[in-house]
Amino acid sequence: MVFSSSLFLVYFLPAFLIIYYLSPKRFKNITLLIGSIIFYSWGAPKFIFVIISITFIDFHLVKWMNNTSNENKRKALLIFSVMMNLGLLIYFKYSNFFIENVNIIIDGIGIREIQWIKLALPIGISFYTFETITYVVDVYRRVHKPLQNFWDYQLYIILFPKLIAGPIIRYHEIADQITDRSKYDSYDHRLTGFFRFVIGLSKKIIIANTLGAQADYVFSLDPSTISTGTAWIGALAYTFQIYFDFSGYSDMAIGLGKMLGFRFPENFNNPYISQSITEFWRRWHITLGAWMRNYLYIPLGGNKVKSKFRLYFNLWFVFLASGLWHGASWTFILWGAYHGFFLVIERAGFSSFLKRTGKVPSIIFTFLVVITGWVLFRVEHISTAFTFIKKMYAFDFNNATIQLQNDFYPVLLLAFFFSFFALPTWGEKIQQKIYFEEYSLTRYSMMFAFSICLLMISLSLITATGFNPFIYFRF
């Protein structure tokens, strides 16, 4: 079940909210937990037992670690918990990839291939694995005390608004809200949460889905036969699809969280107006960047290393890991290495050159780097990706005829407009007013009417077409 489905919007969410709001305060957590289990089980009934089992073990391991004064025992329990969770992620997400590559190697030297039943990937495993790790590490570092109730911990892991695709919420950011949400449980938060949810839904349905259909069509073609113009149409369509798809889902998650009394961290901040790749990663998937920095980059030594080589290696390695986290494919690994390369050269001095070129040239250059990288992210095979990228920069305008949807160009212009909306100061101020400032009665009325209109348009588009993909569903 995903937020942009009619099943969720018409049946699950209204029924759940009615039950949740009518539940006494002491039963709200159990109501939310049952709702989350139903939500996840709808799409992956078998894996819900895997999650419950692992979280049960984790909860007691962390409780034992917290009550142990012996530092060696604490460290051993920390390592065991982290390795158990990473082992589960590696088994389900990377076993197929590993076996396939081993078979390619041994087949080349005449050895019989390894027989292997391909594993299905549990929905959202990358997200909740990282959150289980934050729990044990935050408790180990004594950033926050562990939860006393197992079902509260289960709720932190399986909370349905952020379960499938984040934001990745570090334990200490939400620990107190698990047990007491009175600070953010108000009608104002519920209404503004509803507005945020509908905005995210509209970004997903109106913009991402339309551009996604065009991107799928272009990327289904043989890249060696397409023109430069066709390649750029596909690359741009996917560039905006993945942004409005993922940021839209994050908006929906944040909005749902507000409706339930939670305050989730922001996950996107207008990434396409970035003037460098370093800035891009401060604006794109912010919670993943924060996780990588706190739980991988800093333990590796971060900036506090003796040599520049080690500093550059740390940066590059973190983004190599980030690419692998996104998917078990050489194209994802290459995509991570690609971004890591630009981060390293920017740290080595290229960022100073970009600043000297001016704001607009820096944004254009960064945007081109990001678009090119998205081709690696989208295409399954490296050779196909290189052929596609070569076409983008070949200035080959032969065979330029392409089948375009009637609404493609209007929606593409809409995507451009909202992607760069915050570039001028007035655009950023409007965003601040919509997302973060307090509302007057007049603004509430206007936003409510606007949100209902967007909701109706989105629902009509969902029912009118069967094309409703979600890119990060497989991560």
C-alpha angles and dihedrals in degrees: 000000000000131000094246095058124102088231090062098038100043103032118012102040099045092045093046095048092050092051093043096050092046093049117101114252094255091056099046095092093050090046090051092046093051090047090051093049091050090047093053096038091056091071101024112022095164097051095053088077090052091054094047092048095048094045090050091055092043093050093055094041091054092045089052091047092051092051093048118093095188106100095207091054091047091052092046091052090047091052093045093051094046093046092047092054095042089046090056091049092048092047097052100032106034107026093088091048093048095048092046092053093044089051091052090053098045093042088057091058094044100258120139114261122254112254110230135169106225113242123229113235114241110236114261094358093144091055101047092041090059090048093052088052092051089053096056094039095048090050091045091051088047090236088136137358118255121258114266097213121064093213090055089055090046088053092052090055100040101034100144102219091066101021102096102041111357147201086234100237118201113224098244090053093063107018096103092045091057091064100030126022098164092112093065100025102106139120089250091058092045093052096043088045089055090050091050091048093052093047089053092047090051092050089053100043104032100037111016097044094048093049091041092060090054092045091051091052094051095044090050090063124090102265092212091063101045128092128243090254092053091048091053092048089055094044094048092045091053093043091059094035094059092045097049092038096052099033088046090054090048090051089051091049093048091046093050089048091055091049088056097044099263129124111212123190119256115261104191135035111181095292097183092067090063118129095207140017088252090058091043090061091050088057103035121075089345095185093054089050090050091049093049092047096049101037104031114013097047094044087052088057099269113206092337097086130120100235136044089226091061090046092052091045091052091052094046094044093051091055092044086056090046090055092049090048090059094057149336098257137102089237091060091048091049090048090055092047089048093056091041089055092056092046090053096049090046090053089047092058109285091108089066090055091050091052091053092054091062136246101289097045089048092052092047093049093047092047091052091050090050094047091051090049092052089062088062089048094050104041119075099212126052095220091053091048092052091048090051093048090047089055091051091060100031097088087224108157098170117117088020096158112116135170109247129186115243093242097042100099096043090050092044089054089048089052092050091048096051094039091059097029093110094051094094117056093244091057092053091049092053090051091050091052093049099044108027115015126088116264128235120218090258092051091048090054094048094046092047092053091044092048093050090052092050091047092053092048091049093048092049091051092048092053094041096056135035092211106104110134125170113208099200093046089095095054 
